[in-house]
Amino acid sequence: MKEILHRLCADKGISGSEDEMRGIIRELAGDIAGVRSLPLGSIAAEMGDPDAKKHIMLDAHIDRIGLIVTYIDDEGFIKAEPVGGIDLRTLAGNVVTVYGKEELTGVICTVPPHLSRDNKALTREAVWIDTALPVRQVRELVQQGDSVLVCSAYTELLGNKISCSALDNRAGCAVLIRCMQLLRDKELPCRLSVVFSSQEETHESGAETAAFILRPDEAVVIDAGYGRQQGVPKEKSGKLGSGSIISIAPSLSRGVTDKLIALARELNMASAYEVCGGKTGTNADKISVSAGGVRTGCISFPDKNMHTQTEMVSLDDLEKLSQLLALYVLEGGASHA
């Protein structure tokens, strides 16, 4: 799991620019199953009996949050705006990489606290990057639409935990790869489509269109959930090491949800629950209403500091979640949903 996750988190793959990430997924998943590309950039890996009565889809998104270049002023400062829900409170003063014709290192500009009147977080319209290069050179190397990432180190922590950016949702992708490894030599009672979907952080369009093309009977979405820490409500979060957070919502299939709960108990996973009064804010919302409708569940791994460059997850949680999903598939999914 550690090797898979390290490989996946090393790629930029901002939403809408997932080309390199698709190559990594094709390599990792292609060693286990046949893979194909879908029109909006998602990757589908097929396992099991293609003629089986039950068709199950597992989904995790491959894209990550970041920034996009929108303008270069006459002094060479680069204006950028968020792609996805990046935490603007953490941006000021950070080192970034600008992916232009060459990779450039820059710093997000910040007003010294001595001169700031309000000390508020940056706004979407006030993100400027300084590469220390003259304007002519900046304009030769950078153009509107180029991607920008905040620099982050892949750090191994005590307690079998990892901290870095993009764990939402590269950790979910690692779970799916590991699940496929666990199922590699098994006789599956169903057709299985494992989808690594694009553009979740912006429109959830990769998963929606994948479900329309594949037409599964039911689906389980794997994403990042809130890790329990100071300031995060207990009823909306899971403790790192608990194994998973299972979503319960009117937009989800109760049958699929109950099956996930039962399997978590069978595996002695002390799962937390996130109860939503409406939608889940994940790909599950779009998958469930795709085509004629798909019975859908959603399960997450606890993730501290979400949407920052220092997210934190437990490798133990990811391994447990892989085992749960593998068992879900081997038992043919939900008996009724």
Secondary structure, 3 states (H helix, E strand, C coil): CHHHHHHHHCCCCECCCCHHHHHHHHHHHHCCCEEEECCCCCEEEEEECCCCCCEEEEEEECCECEEEEEEECCCCCEEEEEECCCCHHHCCCCEEEEECCCEEEEEECCCCCCCCCCCCCCCHHHCEEECCCCHHHHHHHCCCCCEEEECCCCEEECCCEEEECCHHHHHHHHHHHHHHHHHCCCCCCCEEEEEEECCCCCCCHHHHHHHHHHCCCEEEEEEEEEECCCCCCHHHCECCCCCCEEEECCCCCHHHHHHHHHHHHHCCCCCEEEECCCCCCCCHHHHCCCCCCCEEEEEEEEEECCCCCCEEEEHHHHHHHHHHHHHHHHCCCCCCC
